[in-house]
Amino acid sequence: MSRAEQPSRRIVLAAAVAATVTGSAGPAVAVDVTADAGAPAQAPARTVDNRAWTTYTDWRGGTAQGTRAVAGARPGLVIATAVGTRDYTDPHTGESASWEYATWTSPVHRLTVPATEVITSWNAHTPAGTWIQIELKGTYSDGTATPWYVLGRWAAGDQDIRRTSVDDQKDGRSTVWTDTLAVDDPAGGLRVASYRLRLTLYRRPGTKLTPTVWRAGAMGSDVPDRFTVPASTPGLARELTVPRYSQETHIGQYPEYDNGGEAWCSPTSSQMIIEYWGGRLTPEQLAWVDPAFADPQVCHAARYTFDHQYNGCGNWPFNAAYAATFKDLQGVVTRLRSLTDLETLIAAGIPAITSQSFLKGELTGAGYGTAGHLMTVIGFTAEGDVIANDPNSPSNEAVRRVYKRREWENIWLRTKRYNAEGKVASGTGGVCYLYFPARPTPRQRAALAAVGVV
């Protein structure tokens, strides 16, 4: 399991919110099973707005101060000429250094769904000697504005800075909880109506180094409070062939990363899907891992998704950014409406990582309860039940599970639940990570667009 729902983050939020990548992975054949199931249920109303800047035209828009757009197969944003130097004292090492920087600020994006929560995602290459910061400034539905909130200080490695979220950011109307900007009192009607993103690219002074940002965006959502959700109708039987890794085989390993494998559900799930798409780590990259440890790539994923402020591996955008460090892969954090959305993705060969919390008796066959856990959805049975690679399993061989559709859909999509003490706690409202090729096939692109990801 993970820290992703512990009181310092998600339960507090409940109170506030009430390798080579291929496009043909997954050999199983899709089978339509709706014929005997009756007419499919009407899709729930859209409660999510996704906007991403990814194209050469996107990067040429906005306001650049020292950055420039680069064209090519994967357009991006780089430092052209530094516009200044800033000192940064790393709060996790105490080390101070000067960094040259340049910035890019997006145009204003007006949300089609005025949001109670906003979560950013980014995909970037940060060679040694560079790092990036992503910020968001929102405008509320009453016309007033938030401060510039820092949603991440990030580098793929951990030698220059320690990647980190930033605590204690609030303005009396909204608060940043690790990776999520949340309106404090959504029942009062206040929403985030629009936002701008600001990227700051840093490098060692006097060098020609530069980060390259390929994707930057945000997901705004207004998911209604609910203990239960309507049942969807099964529509697909398909299983993708996804590697299986257990977090439990890593218990006690590298306790500096959130006490070891028992908390590594998020990076373990990430590594499964990264390898599904062909991402592989080299022996040189894994040389730091104790050779006595099995599946060293899981240890690597834990280290390189670790948020040094949150003190855990469950920072959602950090996992998506880690996935995008693999060749030709991109990652986003979003919310989906129902298992029908997941079926759409599975039909196109795209597995998903989902976040859910539940009591031991709420998910038949799990054998545990959790305040927050990530698992990988890899398919559906002919009856419509969920096939998941659940990293909270005693061995790699035991990772594949089949969970009852109705139970699984409800614990994933609800926003409220009762915890083991009988108190109201939060649910994630359909949060998932999606990793997919930088150049999706037409079918993959259509499936992503159908669930609101472009």
C-alpha positions in Angstrom: 0.0 0.0 0.0 1.1 3.6 0.0 1.1 6.9 1.8 -1.2 8.4 -0.9 -4.2 8.7 1.4 -2.6 9.3 4.8 -3.9 12.1 7.0 -1.2 14.6 6.0 -2.6 14.7 2.5 -5.8 13.0 1.3 -7.8 12.8 4.5 -7.1 16.4 5.2 -8.1 17.1 1.6 -11.4 15.4 2.3 -12.2 17.9 5.0 -11.2 20.8 2.6 -13.0 19.4 -0.4 -15.7 17.3 1.4 13.4 1.5 -24.0 11.3 1.3 -27.4 7.7 2.2 -27.3 5.3 0.4 -29.6 1.8 1.1 -30.4 0.6 -2.5 -30.6 1.4 -3.9 -27.2 -1.1 -6.2 -25.6 -1.9 -9.2 -27.8 -5.3 -10.2 -26.4 -8.3 -9.9 -28.5 -11.2 -7.6 -27.5 -14.7 -9.3 -27.4 -17.9 -7.3 -27.2 -20.1 -8.7 -24.4 -22.8 -6.0 -24.4 -25.2 -8.0 -26.6 -26.6 -9.9 -23.6 -26.2 -7.1 -21.1 -28.9 -4.8 -22.3 -28.4 -1.2 -23.5 -25.3 0.5 -22.0 -25.9 3.0 -19.3 -25.7 6.7 -20.3 -22.3 8.1 -19.7 -22.0 10.3 -16.6 -21.7 14.0 -17.1 -18.2 15.2 -17.8 -16.6 16.5 -14.5 -13.1 16.9 -15.7 -11.2 19.4 -17.9 -7.8 18.5 -19.3 -5.5 20.9 -21.1 -2.0 20.2 -22.2 0.6 22.2 -24.1 2.6 19.8 -26.3 2.9 21.1 -29.9 5.3 23.5 -31.5 2.5 26.0 -31.9 1.6 25.6 -28.2 5.2 26.4 -27.1 5.4 29.4 -29.4 2.3 30.8 -27.7 2.2 32.2 -24.2 4.9 34.5 -22.9 8.6 33.4 -23.2 11.3 35.0 -21.2 14.5 33.4 -22.3 12.9 30.2 -23.6 12.2 29.0 -27.1 10.2 26.4 -28.8 11.9 23.5 -30.6 10.3 21.6 -33.4 10.8 18.0 -34.4 9.1 14.6 -33.8 8.6 15.7 -30.1 8.3 19.5 -29.9 9.4 21.0 -26.6 10.6 24.1 -24.7 14.2 24.8 -23.9 16.4 27.6 -22.6 17.6 29.9 -25.3 19.2 32.7 -23.2 19.1 32.8 -19.5 17.3 35.9 -18.2 18.8 35.9 -14.7 20.4 34.0 -11.9 18.7 32.8 -8.7 20.0 31.3 -5.5 18.2 28.1 -4.3 18.8 26.5 -0.9 17.6 22.9 -1.1 15.5 22.4 2.1 16.3 18.7 2.1 20.1 18.9 1.9 20.8 22.5 3.1 23.0 23.1 0.1 22.8 26.4 -1.7 23.7 27.1 -5.3 23.1 29.7 -8.0 21.1 28.8 -11.1 20.5 30.5 -14.4 16.9 30.5 -15.4 14.4 31.2 -18.1 10.6 31.1 -18.0 7.5 30.4 -20.1 4.0 31.3 -19.0 1.0 29.7 -20.8 -2.0 31.6 -22.1 -5.0 31.7 -19.8 -7.0 28.5 -20.0 -10.6 28.8 -19.1 -11.9 25.6 -17.6 -14.9 24.0 -19.3 -15.5 22.5 -15.8 -14.9 25.1 -13.2 -12.9 23.2 -10.7 -12.7 22.3 -7.0 -9.4 20.7 -7.6 -6.5 21.2 -10.1 -3.6 18.8 -10.6 -0.7 19.5 -12.9 1.3 17.0 -15.0 4.5 17.5 -16.9 6.9 15.5 -19.0 10.5 16.6 -19.3 14.1 15.7 -19.9 16.4 17.2 -17.2 20.1 16.3 -17.8 22.5 16.6 -14.9 22.9 20.2 -14.0 19.3 21.2 -14.7 15.9 21.1 -13.2 12.4 22.7 -13.6 9.7 24.3 -11.5 6.0 24.3 -12.4 3.6 26.9 -11.0 -0.1 27.6 -11.4 -2.0 30.8 -10.9 -5.8 30.5 -10.9 -8.7 32.9 -11.2 -11.7 32.1 -9.1 -15.3 32.2 -10.3 -15.7 35.6 -8.5 -12.9 37.1 -10.5 -10.2 37.2 -7.8 -7.0 35.4 -8.2 -4.8 32.9 -6.4 -1.1 33.4 -5.8 1.4 31.6 -8.0 1.3 28.2 -6.4 4.4 25.9 -6.8 3.1 22.5 -7.9 6.5 20.9 -8.1 10.3 21.4 -8.2 11.5 18.4 -10.2 14.5 16.7 -11.7 14.7 13.2 -13.1 17.8 12.6 -11.0 18.5 13.5 -7.4 22.1 14.8 -7.5 21.4 18.5 -8.2 18.3 19.1 -6.2 15.9 16.8 -4.3 12.6 16.7 -6.2 10.0 18.1 -3.9 6.5 19.4 -3.4 6.0 22.6 -1.4 3.9 22.7 1.8 2.2 25.7 3.5 0.8 27.3 0.3 -2.7 28.8 0.8 -4.5 32.1 0.5 -7.5 31.5 2.8 -9.7 30.2 -0.1 -7.6 27.4 -1.5 -4.7 25.2 -0.4 -2.0 23.1 -2.1 -2.0 19.5 -0.6 1.2 18.1 -2.0 0.2 17.8 -5.7 -3.4 19.0 -5.6 -4.7 22.6 -5.5 -8.0 22.4 -3.7 -10.7 25.0 -3.0 -11.2 25.1 0.8 -15.0 25.4 0.8 -16.5 24.0 -2.4 -19.9 23.8 -0.8 -19.9 27.6 -0.8 -19.8 27.6 -4.6 -16.4 29.0 -5.2 -14.5 27.4 -8.1 -11.3 27.8 -10.0 -12.6 29.2 -13.4 -9.3 29.6 -15.2 -5.5 29.3 -14.8 -2.1 29.9 -16.3 0.9 27.7 -15.9 4.5 29.0 -15.5 7.5 26.9 -16.2 10.9 27.9 -14.9 13.8 26.1 -16.5 17.1 26.1 -14.5 20.7 25.2 -15.3 24.2 25.6 -13.9 25.5 29.1 -14.6 27.9 29.4 -17.6 26.8 26.2 -19.3 24.8 25.5 -22.4 22.7 22.8 -20.6 19.0 23.0 -20.8 15.9 21.0 -19.7 13.5 20.1 -22.4 9.8 20.2 -21.5 7.6 18.2 -23.9 4.3 18.4 -22.1 2.8 20.6 -19.4 -0.8 20.8 -18.5 -3.4 20.4 -15.8 -6.5 18.5 -14.9 -9.3 20.5 -13.3 -12.2 18.6 -11.8 -15.5 19.1 -10.0 -16.6 15.6 -8.9 -19.7 15.7 -6.8 -19.6 14.3 -3.3 -20.8 10.8 -3.3 -20.6 7.6 -1.2 -21.8 5.5 -4.2 -21.8 5.8 -7.9 -24.1 4.4 -10.6 -23.2 1.0 -12.0 -21.8 0.9 -15.5 -22.8 -1.9 -17.9 -20.0 -4.3 -19.0 -18.9 -3.7 -22.5 -15.5 -5.4 -23.1 -13.7 -8.7 -22.4 -10.0 -8.2 -22.9 -6.8 -8.7 -21.0 -3.5 -7.0 -21.7 -0.2 -8.7 -21.1 1.5 -6.5 -18.5 4.5 -7.4 -16.4 3.7 -8.3 -12.8 5.7 -7.0 -9.8 5.0 -7.2 -6.1 5.8 -4.4 -3.8 5.8 -6.8 -0.9 9.0 -8.5 -2.0 10.8 -5.2 -1.3 9.7 -4.9 2.3 12.6 -3.3 4.3 14.6 -2.4 1.2 15.8 1.2 1.1 13.8 2.5 4.0 15.0 6.0 3.2 12.3 5.9 0.5 9.2 5.8 2.6 10.2 2.8 4.7 10.6 0.4 1.9 8.5 -1.7 -0.4 5.4 -1.9 1.7 4.7 1.7 0.7 5.7 1.4 -2.9 2.4 0.6 -4.6 2.7 3.7 -6.9 6.2 3.2 -8.3 5.6 -0.6 -8.5 2.5 0.0 -10.6 4.3 2.6 -12.7 7.2 0.2 -13.5 4.7 -2.5 -14.6 3.2 -0.2 -17.2 6.5 1.4 -18.3 7.8 -2.1 -19.1 4.5 -3.0 -20.9 5.3 -0.2 -23.3 8.9 -1.4 -23.7 10.7 0.9 -21.2 13.8 -0.8 -19.8 16.6 0.3 -17.4 20.2 -0.3 -18.2 22.6 -2.2 -16.0 24.4 1.1 -15.4 21.2 2.7 -14.2 20.6 -0.1 -11.8 24.2 -0.4 -10.5 23.3 1.4 -7.3 20.8 -1.3 -6.2 22.0 -4.1 -4.0 22.5 -7.1 -6.3 20.9 -9.4 -3.8 17.5 -7.7 -4.4 15.1 -9.1 -7.0 13.5 -6.8 -9.5 15.9 -3.9 -8.9 13.9 -1.7 -11.3 11.2 -1.4 -8.7 13.8 0.0 -6.2 14.8 2.4 -8.9 11.3 3.5 -9.6 10.8 4.2 -5.8 14.0 6.3 -5.6 13.1 8.4 -8.7 9.5 9.0 -7.9 10.3 9.9 -4.3 9.0 13.3 -3.1 11.4 14.5 -0.4 8.8 16.9 1.2 5.9 14.5 1.1 8.3 11.8 2.2 6.8 9.2 0.0 6.5 7.8 -3.5 2.8 8.5 -4.0 3.1 12.0 -5.5 0.8 11.5 -8.6 2.5 13.9 -11.0 6.0 12.7 -10.0 5.0 9.2 -11.1 3.8 10.5 -14.4 6.9 12.5 -14.9 9.1 9.5 -14.1 7.3 7.4 -16.7 8.1 10.1 -19.3 11.8 9.8 -18.7 11.6 6.6 -20.7 12.1 6.9 -24.4 9.0 8.1 -26.3 6.6 7.7 -23.4 4.4 10.3 -21.9 2.3 10.3 -18.7 -0.6 12.3 -17.3 -2.8 12.4 -14.2 -6.5 12.6 -14.8 -9.9 11.4 -13.5 -12.2 9.1 -15.4 -16.0 8.9 -15.1 -16.7 5.1 -15.0 -15.4 1.7 -15.9 -16.7 2.4 -19.4 -13.9 4.9 -19.8 -11.4 2.2 -18.6 -12.8 -0.2 -21.1 -12.3 2.3 -23.9 -8.6 2.5 -23.0 -8.1 -1.2 -22.6 -9.7 -1.8 -26.0 -7.0 0.4 -27.5 -4.3 -1.4 -25.6 -3.8 1.3 -22.9 -3.7 0.0 -19.2 -4.2 2.4 -16.4 -3.0 3.0 -12.8 -5.9 3.7 -10.4 -6.0 5.1 -6.9 -8.6 3.8 -4.4 -9.2 3.4 -0.7 -11.4 0.8 1.0 -12.1 -1.3 4.1 -11.0 -4.9 4.2 -14.6 -6.2 3.5 -15.3 -3.8 0.7 -13.3 -5.5 -2.0 -13.8 -9.3 -2.2 -10.5 -11.2 -2.6 -8.2 -8.3 -1.7 -7.6 -9.5 1.8 -6.6 -6.1 3.1 -8.0 -2.6 3.7 -6.2 0.6 2.8 -6.4 4.4 3.3 -4.8 4.7 -0.2 -3.5 2.2 -2.7 -2.5 2.2 -6.4 -3.0 -0.8 -8.7 -2.9 -1.4 -12.4 -6.0 -2.2 -14.4 -5.1 -4.6 -17.3 -8.4 -5.8 -18.5 -11.9 -7.2 -17.9 -13.4 -10.7 -17.8 -16.4 -11.8 -20.0 -18.6 -11.0 -17.0 -17.2 -7.5 -16.8 -15.1 -7.9 -13.7 -11.9 -6.0 -13.3 -8.6 -7.7 -13.9 -5.9 -5.9 -12.0 -2.2 -6.3 -11.3 -2.3 -5.5 -7.6 1.2 -4.9 -6.2 0.0 -5.6 -2.7 0.5 -9.3 -3.2 3.0 -11.7 -1.6 4.8 -12.5 -4.9 5.0 -11.5 -8.5 3.0 -14.7 -9.4 0.1 -13.6 -7.1 -0.1 -10.1 -8.5 -2.9 -10.8 -11.1 -6.3 -10.5 -9.4 -9.9 -10.4 -10.5 -12.1 -8.1 -8.5 -15.9 -7.8 -8.6 -16.9 -5.0 -11.0 -19.5 -3.3 -8.8 -17.3 -3.3 -5.7 -14.2 -2.1 -7.6 -16.0 0.7 -9.5 -17.5 2.1 -6.4 -14.4 2.2 -4.3 -12.5 3.9 -7.1 -15.0 6.5 -8.1 -16.5 7.6 -4.8 -15.3 10.8 -3.1 -16.5 9.9 0.4 -16.3 6.7 2.4 -16.3 5.5 6.0 -12.9 4.6 7.4 -12.2 1.8 10.0 -13.1 4.2 12.8 -16.5 4.9 11.2 -15.6 8.5 10.4 -16.1 10.1 7.0 -12.9 10.1 4.9 -12.0 10.9 1.4 -12.1 8.9 -1.8 -10.1 9.8 -4.9 -13.1 10.3 -7.3 -11.6 8.3 -10.2 -8.0 9.4 -10.2 -5.7 7.5 -12.5 -2.3 7.8 -14.2 -2.2 7.2 -17.9 1.1 6.3 -19.7 1.1 6.0 -23.4 3.3 6.6 -26.5 4.5 10.0 -27.4 3.1 9.3 -30.9 -0.1 7.3 -30.3 -1.7 5.3 -33.0 -4.9 6.7 -34.4 -6.9 4.2 -32.3 -5.0 5.1 -29.1 -5.4 8.8 -29.9 -9.1 8.3 -30.3 -9.4 6.4 -27.1 -7.5 9.0 -25.1 -9.6 11.8 -26.6 -12.8 9.8 -25.7 -11.7 10.0 -22.0 -10.7 13.6 -22.2 -7.0 13.4 -22.6 -5.4 15.1 -25.6 
